[in-house]
Amino acid sequence: MRLATLKTAAHPFLDDIVRTASGIILGKEKQIRLSLACLLARGHLLIEDIPGVGKTTLAQVLARLFGLDFQRIQFTSDMLPADIIGVAVFDRASSAFRFHPGPIFAQVILADEVNRATPKTQSALLEAMEERQVTAEGETRPLPQPFFVIATQNPSEQVGTFALPESQLDRFLMRIDIGYPDRAAERELLAGADRREMAASLRPCASADELLALQAEVRRIHAAPALIDYVQALAEHSRRAAQFAAGLSPRAALALLAAARGWALLEGRDHVLPEDIQAVLPGVAGHRLRPVDGGLIPAETIARSLIEAVPLP
């Protein structure tokens, strides 16, 4: 599978963010760039991997480098929706109920080990992720802007996990895994400074306003009609392919195009190339396409099968 070549970004501080993050999350530049593309496209990110490979650190690093308000929510089996959204408490002084916002009211939410919570608690994220607002005590409250959910989950075969339903998975623009570092990166990790301390001392490379401007710029990146035909052909093939229980939805096709625009901006271009689609396809399609036999297919394998079956425009 052909992937886009990493190039200098049009915005220098994006280069600074990638370089700084790569100095903490060692040997994972591609995952960092995919995470940034997701953030620039106003999507939410799901990171699935075993404990201890840097999922939480990556979320903290991205929040700090953009100077965003960050909240970590540790999901557990006994957590309730009110623990996320907030709760109204009776105030004796005013003889009225006063709403106390939960941790969801932050610009970056780390939903750590989200699949350890029950489906009822997982569903508390649905409205926030889709509408960027929450409804509690009969009142709808907007969430801060920008708003970005990074959820981590452990592999489903581990003890004490509840599989995310398809409706929840579809709210995530992309899903990636971190994976083990290579030998050189792990050696540097073992011999170097504590990565959490390094993350805690980071200074922002950009501001929330600059991020909002970048997100607006991503939406203006040009996608030629032939490129849109390519996205549509990939989606249509996934719907006809016998190995998948269901194909990519129109919302998934929109997600693929949005993620490709984010990747194109990181590449320093004002237009989308087929290579941008191919670069983000595993992250966009991997958690949306399920084999008919109920097994698991690696995201890279899913993307490769689509790319090989659909000719380039």
WOSULVEN-V146321 format. One record per residue. N is the residue number from 0. RES is the residue in three letters. OMEGA is omega in whole degrees, 0 to 359 (NA if undefined). NEAR is the number of other C-alpha atoms within 10 Angstrom. D_FIRST is the distance of its C-alpha to the first C-alpha in Angstrom with 1 decimal. Layout:
BEGIN
{{N	RES	OMEGA	NEAR	D_FIRST} {N	RES	OMEGA	NEAR	D_FIRST}}
END
This chain:
BEGIN
{{0	MET	183	12	0.0} {1	ARG	180	11	3.8} {2	LEU	179	12	6.4} {3	ALA	177	16	10.1} {4	THR	180	10	12.4} {5	LEU	182	13	15.2} {6	LYS	179	12	18.4} {7	THR	180	14	22.0} {8	ALA	179	18	22.8} {9	ALA	180	15	25.6} {10	HIS	186	13	27.7} {11	PRO	183	11	28.8} {12	PHE	173	16	29.5} {13	LEU	173	21	25.8} {14	ASP	179	17	25.1} {15	ASP	181	16	28.1} {16	ILE	179	22	26.8} {17	VAL	182	19	23.4} {18	ARG	181	14	25.3} {19	THR	179	18	28.0} {20	ALA	180	22	25.9} {21	SER	176	19	23.8} {22	GLY	178	16	27.2} {23	ILE	175	22	28.0} {24	ILE	193	24	24.7} {25	LEU	175	17	23.8} {26	GLY	185	20	20.4} {27	LYS	182	19	18.7} {28	GLU	180	16	18.1} {29	LYS	179	14	14.7} {30	GLN	178	19	16.7} {31	ILE	181	23	19.6} {32	ARG	175	21	17.8} {33	LEU	177	23	16.3} {34	SER	178	28	19.9} {35	LEU	178	22	21.4} {36	ALA	178	25	19.3} {37	CYS	179	28	20.6} {38	LEU	180	25	24.1} {39	LEU	180	26	24.0} {40	ALA	180	26	23.1} {41	ARG	178	25	26.1} {42	GLY	176	24	24.2} {43	HIS	190	23	24.9} {44	LEU	174	27	22.7} {45	LEU	178	25	22.6} {46	ILE	181	26	21.9} {47	GLU	179	19	22.0} {48	ASP	178	20	22.6} {49	ILE	177	17	25.6} {50	PRO	170	13	28.5} {51	GLY	181	11	28.8} {52	VAL	173	15	25.3} {53	GLY	181	22	26.2} {54	LYS	182	25	25.5} {55	THR	180	20	29.0} {56	THR	179	19	29.0} {57	LEU	179	22	26.0} {58	ALA	180	26	27.8} {59	GLN	181	23	31.0} {60	VAL	180	26	29.4} {61	LEU	180	23	27.9} {62	ALA	183	23	31.3} {63	ARG	183	22	33.3} {64	LEU	175	23	31.3} {65	PHE	179	20	31.9} {66	GLY	185	19	35.4} {67	LEU	174	23	35.0} {68	ASP	189	16	37.4} {69	PHE	175	19	35.8} {70	GLN	175	19	36.8} {71	ARG	177	18	35.6} {72	ILE	179	17	36.4} {73	GLN	184	15	36.4} {74	PHE	179	24	36.0} {75	THR	184	17	38.3} {76	SER	181	15	39.7} {77	ASP	180	9	43.0} {78	MET	179	16	41.7} {79	LEU	178	17	43.0} {80	PRO	180	17	41.6} {81	ALA	177	16	44.5} {82	ASP	180	16	43.3} {83	ILE	186	21	40.3} {84	ILE	184	19	41.9} {85	GLY	185	19	45.4} {86	VAL	176	17	48.9} {87	ALA	182	14	52.2} {88	VAL	181	11	55.1} {89	PHE	179	12	58.7} {90	ASP	182	11	60.3} {91	ARG	183	9	64.0} {92	ALA	182	6	64.9} {93	SER	182	8	63.7} {94	SER	180	8	64.2} {95	ALA	176	11	60.7} {96	PHE	179	13	57.3} {97	ARG	182	14	54.9} {98	PHE	176	15	51.1} {99	HIS	185	12	49.5} {100	PRO	176	17	45.8} {101	GLY	184	16	43.3} {102	PRO	179	19	40.4} {103	ILE	183	27	38.1} {104	PHE	177	24	39.9} {105	ALA	183	21	37.7} {106	GLN	176	20	34.9} {107	VAL	178	26	32.4} {108	ILE	170	23	32.8} {109	LEU	176	27	31.3} {110	ALA	190	24	31.6} {111	ASP	182	22	31.5} {112	GLU	187	23	30.9} {113	VAL	182	26	31.1} {114	ASN	171	25	30.9} {115	ARG	177	25	34.1} {116	ALA	179	24	36.1} {117	THR	178	21	37.4} {118	PRO	179	16	35.9} {119	LYS	180	11	39.0} {120	THR	177	22	38.2} {121	GLN	183	22	34.5} {122	SER	178	16	35.6} {123	ALA	179	19	37.4} {124	LEU	190	21	34.2} {125	LEU	182	18	33.4} {126	GLU	180	13	35.7} {127	ALA	183	22	35.0} {128	MET	184	19	31.2} {129	GLU	187	15	31.6} {130	GLU	184	10	34.8} {131	ARG	175	18	35.1} {132	GLN	175	19	38.6} {133	VAL	177	21	40.5} {134	THR	180	13	43.6} {135	ALA	180	15	46.2} {136	GLU	177	11	49.9} {137	GLY	182	6	49.7} {138	GLU	179	9	48.4} {139	THR	183	10	45.0} {140	ARG	179	14	44.0} {141	PRO	177	13	41.2} {142	LEU	180	17	38.8} {143	PRO	175	15	38.4} {144	GLN	352	16	35.9} {145	PRO	179	18	33.2} {146	PHE	188	23	32.5} {147	PHE	176	25	29.4} {148	VAL	170	25	29.0} {149	ILE	180	25	26.9} {150	ALA	173	25	27.3} {151	THR	174	27	26.5} {152	GLN	176	24	26.8} {153	ASN	178	20	27.1} {154	PRO	187	15	25.4} {155	SER	180	15	27.3} {156	GLU	179	9	28.7} {157	GLN	184	10	30.7} {158	VAL	173	9	34.4} {159	GLY	179	13	35.7} {160	THR	176	19	32.7} {161	PHE	183	18	32.7} {162	ALA	176	18	29.5} {163	LEU	178	19	28.7} {164	PRO	182	12	29.3} {165	GLU	181	12	26.8} {166	SER	178	11	28.9} {167	GLN	179	16	28.6} {168	LEU	184	17	24.8} {169	ASP	178	22	24.3} {170	ARG	179	22	26.2} {171	PHE	179	25	23.4} {172	LEU	183	26	21.0} {173	MET	170	30	18.4} {174	ARG	179	27	18.3} {175	ILE	169	22	16.9} {176	ASP	181	17	17.9} {177	ILE	179	20	19.2} {178	GLY	177	16	19.2} {179	TYR	174	15	21.4} {180	PRO	174	16	21.7} {181	ASP	187	11	21.1} {182	ARG	182	10	24.4} {183	ALA	180	10	25.2} {184	ALA	180	15	24.7} {185	GLU	177	14	26.7} {186	ARG	178	11	29.4} {187	GLU	178	12	29.7} {188	LEU	181	17	29.9} {189	LEU	185	9	32.6} {190	ALA	187	9	34.6} {191	GLY	181	10	34.3} {192	ALA	178	11	35.9} {193	ASP	186	11	35.5} {194	ARG	179	16	32.5} {195	ARG	176	15	34.4} {196	GLU	177	10	37.2} {197	MET	179	13	34.9} {198	ALA	182	23	33.4} {199	ALA	183	12	36.9} {200	SER	183	11	38.0} {201	LEU	173	16	35.3} {202	ARG	182	13	36.6} {203	PRO	172	18	34.9} {204	CYS	181	17	32.8} {205	ALA	182	17	33.2} {206	SER	178	14	35.3} {207	ALA	179	18	34.9} {208	ASP	178	14	36.1} {209	GLU	177	13	33.4} {210	LEU	178	19	30.8} {211	LEU	178	16	32.3} {212	ALA	178	12	32.3} {213	LEU	179	19	28.6} {214	GLN	176	20	27.9} {215	ALA	179	14	30.0} {216	GLU	179	16	28.2} {217	VAL	182	25	24.8} {218	ARG	180	15	26.3} {219	ARG	180	12	27.4} {220	ILE	189	18	24.0} {221	HIS	172	15	23.7} {222	ALA	183	17	21.2} {223	ALA	178	12	22.0} {224	PRO	179	10	22.9} {225	ALA	179	13	19.9} {226	LEU	177	19	17.6} {227	ILE	175	17	19.6} {228	ASP	181	13	19.4} {229	TYR	177	19	15.6} {230	VAL	180	22	16.1} {231	GLN	180	18	18.9} {232	ALA	177	19	17.1} {233	LEU	180	23	14.4} {234	ALA	181	21	17.5} {235	GLU	179	17	19.5} {236	HIS	180	16	17.1} {237	SER	180	24	17.0} {238	ARG	180	17	20.8} {239	ARG	186	12	21.1} {240	ALA	185	15	18.8} {241	ALA	186	12	21.2} {242	GLN	183	15	19.4} {243	PHE	179	18	19.9} {244	ALA	177	15	23.4} {245	ALA	183	16	23.0} {246	GLY	179	21	20.5} {247	LEU	180	20	19.6} {248	SER	173	16	22.9} {249	PRO	178	12	23.8} {250	ARG	177	12	24.0} {251	ALA	177	21	20.4} {252	ALA	175	20	19.4} {253	LEU	178	15	21.7} {254	ALA	179	25	20.1} {255	LEU	180	29	16.6} {256	LEU	179	25	18.2} {257	ALA	179	26	20.4} {258	ALA	178	32	17.7} {259	ALA	176	31	15.8} {260	ARG	177	32	19.2} {261	GLY	179	32	19.7} {262	TRP	179	31	16.6} {263	ALA	178	27	17.7} {264	LEU	177	27	21.1} {265	LEU	178	25	19.9} {266	GLU	177	22	18.3} {267	GLY	182	16	21.8} {268	ARG	177	18	21.3} {269	ASP	178	17	23.4} {270	HIS	184	18	21.0} {271	VAL	174	23	17.6} {272	LEU	176	20	14.7} {273	PRO	179	19	11.8} {274	GLU	177	18	9.6} {275	ASP	176	24	12.0} {276	ILE	182	26	11.4} {277	GLN	181	21	7.7} {278	ALA	184	22	8.9} {279	VAL	185	28	11.6} {280	LEU	179	26	10.6} {281	PRO	182	22	10.5} {282	GLY	182	28	13.9} {283	VAL	187	29	15.4} {284	ALA	189	27	14.7} {285	GLY	182	20	14.7} {286	HIS	181	22	18.5} {287	ARG	182	22	19.4} {288	LEU	181	23	18.2} {289	ARG	178	19	20.3} {290	PRO	183	15	20.5} {291	VAL	181	12	23.7} {292	ASP	178	9	24.9} {293	GLY	179	9	24.9} {294	GLY	180	7	22.6} {295	LEU	177	12	19.8} {296	ILE	178	13	16.1} {297	PRO	182	10	13.8} {298	ALA	179	20	12.2} {299	GLU	179	14	8.7} {300	THR	177	13	9.5} {301	ILE	181	21	11.0} {302	ALA	181	23	8.2} {303	ARG	180	15	5.9} {304	SER	178	13	9.3} {305	LEU	183	20	10.1} {306	ILE	180	19	7.3} {307	GLU	183	10	8.1} {308	ALA	185	14	11.7} {309	VAL	181	16	12.2} {310	PRO	177	10	12.6} {311	LEU	177	13	12.2} {312	PRO	NA	13	15.7}}
END
